[in-house]
Amino acid sequence: MHLAAAQGRAGAQAGQFTKARKLDLPGRPTCSGYDYTVEIVDGGADVQDMEFHGSRAEALPAVAGHKAVMSKTLAGSETQCSVALDVTTEEFVRGSVTAGDTPAKVCDNAKKAAGVVAGRLSA
């Protein structure tokens, strides 16, 4: 998967137009812009279990055949919504969008971004 391209398309389709940057974090390749992040998490089965079965995880319908969960976080005046897609038993992809002037649409935008990323994952 070409993460920068998927992330850039996800941001554009979600109505965001910020420049993507790639961060090289061990075990967690990440692309992000001002108001969004797409990261591959290879943290093992325990980390995946927390992401998909934690108290903040809200089950979503499968996205392009990948199990999906959403979590919403409020921090001060900022709203962040993340959608995680399982890839293997130990890896998942998480797309996060932070609300700017449209907090009501932040989770819709995160779901749209997840759909774009899911279309680029290997089956």
SVG drawing of the C-alpha trace seen along z (x, -y; Angstrom):
<svg xmlns="http://www.w3.org/2000/svg" viewBox="-23 -27 35 40">
<polyline fill="none" stroke="black" stroke-width="0.4" points="0.0,0.0 1.3,-3.4 0.4,-5.1 1.0,-8.7 -1.2,-8.4 -4.0,-6.7 -3.7,-9.3 -3.7,-12.2 -6.8,-10.9 -8.5,-10.2 -7.9,-13.8 -9.1,-15.2 -12.2,-13.1 -13.0,-14.0 -12.9,-17.7 -9.4,-18.4 -6.7,-20.0 -3.5,-19.9 -0.1,-18.7 0.7,-15.2 3.9,-14.3 5.4,-10.9 6.7,-10.1 9.0,-7.1 8.1,-5.7 9.3,-2.2 6.5,0.3 4.1,-2.5 4.5,-4.1 2.4,-7.3 1.3,-9.9 -0.4,-13.0 -1.4,-16.6 -2.8,-19.3 -6.2,-17.7 -5.8,-14.0 -3.5,-11.0 -3.3,-7.6 -1.0,-5.1 -0.2,-1.4 0.0,0.1 2.0,3.3 1.7,3.6 0.8,7.3 -2.4,9.0 -2.8,7.2 -2.7,3.8 -5.1,4.9 -7.4,6.3 -7.5,3.0 -8.2,1.1 -11.1,3.3 -12.5,4.3 -11.7,1.4 -14.4,-0.6 -14.3,-3.4 -14.5,-1.1 -17.8,-1.3 -18.3,1.5 -19.0,0.4 -20.1,2.4 -17.1,4.0 -15.3,1.7 -14.2,3.4 -14.2,6.7 -12.1,5.4 -13.5,5.4 -13.9,1.8 -14.3,-0.1 -14.7,-3.8 -13.7,-5.9 -14.4,-9.5 -12.3,-11.7 -13.1,-15.1 -10.1,-17.2 -11.0,-20.7 -12.6,-22.3 -11.2,-19.6 -13.1,-16.5 -11.1,-13.6 -12.7,-10.6 -10.7,-7.5 -11.6,-4.5 -9.5,-1.4 -9.5,1.4 -8.0,4.9 -5.4,6.1 -3.9,9.1 -4.3,10.5 -1.5,8.2 -1.8,5.2 -4.4,2.6 -4.7,-0.7 -6.1,-3.7 -7.3,-6.8 -8.0,-9.8 -9.6,-13.2 -9.7,-16.2 -12.6,-18.6 -12.0,-22.1 -15.0,-24.2 -17.4,-21.2 -17.3,-19.0 -20.6,-17.4 -19.0,-15.9 -15.7,-14.6 -16.8,-11.0 -18.4,-11.0 -15.1,-12.3 -13.2,-9.6 -15.5,-6.9 -15.0,-8.3 -11.2,-8.3 -11.3,-4.6 -13.2,-3.7 -10.5,-5.2 -7.7,-3.5 -9.5,-0.1 -9.7,-0.2 -5.9,-0.4 -5.2,2.5 -4.1,5.9 -6.9,8.5"/>
</svg>
